[in-house]
Amino acid sequence: SRVAHVKRFEEMLQKKEKWFFDVDALNSIIDYFIERDDSNKALDTARFAIKMHPTAYWFMLREANILSRQNNHILALEKLNQYELICPADVDFLIIKAHVLGNMEQFNEDLNCFNEALQLTDEKDAIYHDMAFLHSDMGNYDKAIQYMKIYIENGYDDMICYDQLIQWHILSDRLIECISFFNKRIDANPYSAVAWLC
């Protein structure tokens, strides 16, 4: 179990030894520390994983993602650039890089990463969600609305997203269109409690 892996990992650290952990166990330990908002331990685990499994390049992405969470965006970008030299661009890499660039307010490069990721996957919904918020950060509310509507229309009944969509309609002076959108959502899905609340 994950807790057993974490206990064993922490025991290893206390004893200042180096024990074997497989890739799945280390991923699980990193997730555990991230869920507990302990990014330092998550980062230490990712770095340990890179040394133990140098060909499991996914851990380089995990390290970059954790560094970005710690607002160490420049180092995160350096790690991503190292990853890119070894591996061809994949969806996970592009999404993590997009988030790092967005945190650095390099919005055009961020957008390029998201657009490239869209070309590489059939699972586009999370990318549409992230692109909506990126366009909002750029002050482009029309595009934010466009991408959030796609996300919602693909079946995501999420109050936070609905609230954001309403705000973007207000900011772009499109409230009548917003009311029409929610009326259509209720007609299409009359049991959607979230749509009714809006």
DAJO-V219465 format. One record per pair of residues at least 12 apart in sequence whose C-alpha atoms are under 10 Angstrom apart, sorted by the first residue. I is the first residue (numbers start at 1). J is the second residue. Records with the same first field share a line. If there is no record, write none. Layout:
BEGIN
I: J  J
END
This chain:
BEGIN
1: 25  28
2: 24  25  26  27  28  29  31  32
3: 28  29  32
4: 25  29
5: 21  25  26  28  29  32
6: 25  26  28  29  30  32  33
7: 29
8: 21
9: 21  25  26  29  45
10: 29  41
18: 48  52
19: 52
20: 49  52  53
21: 48  49  52  53
22: 49  52  53
23: 49  50  52  53  56  58  59
25: 49
26: 42  45  46  48  49  50  52  53  59
27: 42  45  46  49  58  59  62
29: 41  42  45  46
30: 42  43  44  45  46  49  59  62  63  66
31: 45  62
33: 45
34: 66  69
37: 69
38: 66
39: 66  67  69  70
40: 66  67  70
42: 62  63  66  67
43: 59  62  63  64  65  66  67  70
44: 63  66
45: 59  62  63
46: 58  59  60  61  62  63  64  66
47: 59  60  62  63
49: 62  63
50: 62  63
55: 86
57: 83  86  87
58: 83  87  92  93
59: 83
60: 76  79  80  82  83  93
61: 76  79  80  82  83  84  92  93  96  97
62: 76  79  80  92  93  96
63: 75  76  79  80
64: 76  77  78  79  80  81  83  93  96  97  100
65: 77  79  80  93  95  96  97  99  100
67: 79  100
68: 96  97  99  100  101  103  104
69: 99  100  103
71: 100  103  104
72: 100  103  104
73: 97  99  100  101  102  103  104
74: 100  101  104
76: 96  97  100  101
77: 96  97  100  101  104
79: 97
80: 93  94  96  97  100
81: 93  97
89: 113  116  117  120
90: 116  117  120  121
91: 113  114  116  117  118  119  120  121  123  127
92: 117
93: 113  117
94: 110  112  113  114  115  116  117  118  120
95: 110  111  113  114  115  116  117  118  126  127  130
96: 110  113  114
97: 109  110  113  114
98: 110  111  112  113  114  115  117  130  131  134
99: 111  113  114  130  134
101: 113
102: 134  137  138
103: 134
105: 134  137  138
106: 138
107: 134  135  137  138
108: 134  138
110: 131  134
111: 130  131  134  135
114: 127  128  130  131  134
115: 127  128  131
124: 150  151  154
125: 147  148  150  151  152  153  154  155  156
126: 151
127: 147  151
128: 144  146  147  148  149  150  151  152
129: 144  147  148  149  150  151  152  156  161
130: 144  147  148  151
131: 143  144  146  147  148  151
132: 144  145  146  147  148  149  150  151  161  164  165
133: 145  147  148  161  164
135: 147
136: 164  168
139: 168  171  172
140: 168  172
141: 165  167  168  169  170  171  172  173
142: 168  169  171  172  174
143: 168
144: 164  165  168  169
145: 164  165  166  167  168  169  172  178
146: 165
147: 165
148: 161  162  164  165  168
149: 161  162  165  181
152: 165  185
153: 185  188
155: 189
157: 185  192  193  194  195
158: 194  195
159: 193  194  195  197  198
160: 194
162: 182  194  195  197  198
163: 194  197  198
165: 178
166: 178  179  182  198
179: 198
181: 195
182: 195  196  197  198
183: 195  196  198
END
